[in-house]
């Protein structure tokens, strides 16, 4: 995979990632690479929706959101799983030898996609020391304030609390400290999905918003814990839970 531009985080970027729990790196992928990804994933989204339409009664895991586990070996996704910035960040936040053990599409359709704020591993998430997992979300299409961008609460990865304890309407409404991450297509959002309060937001645009997230973990020396959120469904059928306090197992954000 030819790589141009930045390949390692700067010292300032590492400090921001550690302190805020997330880092936005704009326009990492060349426009031509982002365009090819968008074409492939838009087709996958359309095919999935057509299959839902042809299968009355199919249950959704997350209403109005296409979520698909992608093949790590697919050459079309090589840039998403082998870019050196991912491993530079993982070395800094987790330690050396990290591996990509998952890659998933989350594509909220128009009028869908809002989630409650959550850390993926609550309860039991770490609030200090090496991160349990690093999520690397690729903005395949541009993230705007209106098309369902990822929202985060800076610094919340150090809190042992549940977001629902701090909000009148459990996790679903706006938070006074939230940041919605707008970014050009091809940008990379690195974040501590295990512990950082984050969620997808509502897509008000007329088109699906495309994002692919890779997950990096320490070497496989212990059983892997799947994130509870956009991030280990192996099928596109969805179960829409009425529990608004927090996402159920297998839910994905971003």
N, C-alpha and C positions, 0 to 999 in steps of 0.2 A: 504494500500500500504506500504510494508516494505521499509524503507529508510535507506540507509547506507551512510557513508561519511558526507560531509558538509551539514548542514541544515540551516545555517544562514550566511549572508554576514559578513565579518570582517569589522572593521572600515576602514581599508585601501581600501577594495573593495567598500564600500559605497562612499568614497571620490572619487575614480576613476570613478565610475558610474556617480556620480553627475557632475564631472568636464569634463569628456570626452563625456558623453552622451551615453556611451555603456560600457559593460564589458563582456569579454569572460571568462567563467569558464570551464576549460577543464575536460572532462571525468567524468561528473556528473552521468550519467546512467551507470549501470553495462553493460558489453559487451553482456550478455545474453538478457537483456532488449532491448538494441539497435538492436540486431540481430532480435528479434521478431517483433519489429516495422518495421524494414527494409523489412522483408519478407511480412508483411501485406501491406505496402505502395507500394512496388514494384508491387505486384499483382493488387492493385487498379490503379496504373499508367498504367500497361499493359492493363487492362480491359477498361480504359478510351480511350486509343489510339486505341484499336480495335473498340470501338464504333464510334470514329471519322472516322476511315477508312470505316466503314459500312454505314456512313451517309454523302454522298457527299453534299457539300454546307454548312455544319455546320460552323457557324461563331465562331472564336476563340476570347476569351477575351484577350489573350496574346499569340502571335504566338509561337507554339512549346513548350508550357509550360502547364503541367497538374496542375490545381488548383481546389481543392475540399474543401468545408466546411465540417468539421468532426463533429461527434456527441460527445458532451462533456460527455455524459453518457456512452459511449462505454468503457467497462473495459480495452480494449487493449490500450487506450490512457490515462489511469489514471495517469501514471507517468508524463505525459506532462502537466496535468492541476492541479495536487494536490501536486506537489513537494514543500516542505516548502521553498526552496530558492526563488521561485517565489513570495511568500507572504512576505518574508523578504525584498526583493528588493522593492516590491510595497509599503510596509509600510514606507520605507525610502524615496522613491521618490515621492509618491502620498499622502500617509496617511493611517491610519488604516481602515480596513473594505473593502478593495478592493475585487472585484469579477472577476473571469474569465468569459468573455462574448463572447468568440469566439475562435475557434481552426481551423486552416486551413493548408492544404498540399500545398506546391509549389514544383513542380518537373520539372525543365527544362530538356528537352530532349537534346541529343547530338547536338551541333551546334546551340543551342538556349539559351534564357534566359537573354540577356543583356538588361538593363534598363538605362534610364537617372537618374542622381542623383535627389533626391527630398526629402522634408519632407512631410509626409502624409497629414498634416492638413493645408498646405500653400494654400491660404492666411488665416490668422487667427490663426496660431499656436502660442503657448505661448513661450516666450524666457526667462522667469524667473518664480520663484515660483514653486508650485507643478506641476508635470508632468500631462498632460492630459490623457496619456495612457502609459502603459509599455508593450513592446513587448518582449516575451520570446521565442526565436527561438532555437529549438532543432535540432542539427546536427545529423540526423538519420543515414546518411552515412557520412564518413569523408569529411570535407571541405578541398580541396586542392586549390592551386593557379590556377589550370587549369580546375576544374570541375564546375565553376560558383559560387564561394563563395560570401557571402555578402561583399560589400565594404561600408565603412563609412568614414566620414570626422570628425575626433575628434574635439569636442568643437563646432561644427556647430549648435547644438541645441540652442545656445545663439544668433544666427544671425537671424535678421528679413528679410534678403535678400533671394532671390530665387537663387538657384545654376545656373540657366541659365544666370543670369546677370554677372557671373564671368567666363564664359567659352566661347571660340570662337565658338565651336559647342555645341549647347544648351544641356548641361547636359550629353551628351552621351559619350564623350571621357574621357580619364583619367584626373584626377584632381591632381595637385601637392601634395596635402596633404592627398590623399586617402590611406586607409589601407584596404587590402584584408584579411579577417579573416579566416585563415587556422586553422583547429581544428580536433582532433580525433572524431570518431563516439561517440555519447553519450554526447558531449559537449553542453553547454548552452550559448547562446548569449543574454544578456539582453540589451535593448536599448530603447531610447526615439523615437519611430517611428513617433510620431506626429511632432516632431521638428528637429530631426537629419537628416542631408543630408545622404542618403543611397541609395543603389540600389542592385539588382541582377546583376551578370556578366555572360559572355558567358561561356557555358559549352563546353569545348574543349575535354572532355573525351568521351569514347565510351559507357557510360551508363548514365541513368538519375541520377541526384543528388537530394537526398531526404531531405527535411526539413519540420518540423511542427512548426507552430508558434501559441502560445497562447497570448491572449490580456487581460490585466488586467486594470480595470478602477475603479474609485471611486464608492461607493454605488449608486444605481440607483435613485438619487434625481433630475436628470435633463435628458432631452432627450439625448440619446447616439448619438454621431457623428461617422459614419463609417469612417475608414481610407480611403483615396483616393488611397492607394497603396496596397504586398504579404500579402496584408494582409487584401469585405464582400460578395464575390461571393457566391451564394447559388447553382450554377450550374457549370458544367464543360464546357458548350459551351462558346466560347470566341469571343470577338469582338476585332479585331486588328486595332487599330487606327493609322492613319498616322501622328498624331501630335507628333513630337519628342521633343517638348518643355517640356512637363511634362505628367505623366501618367494620364489617365482619371479616372473617378469614378470607384471604385471597383477593381482597379489594385492592385497587391500584389508583394512584393519584397522578396528577400532573397533566 
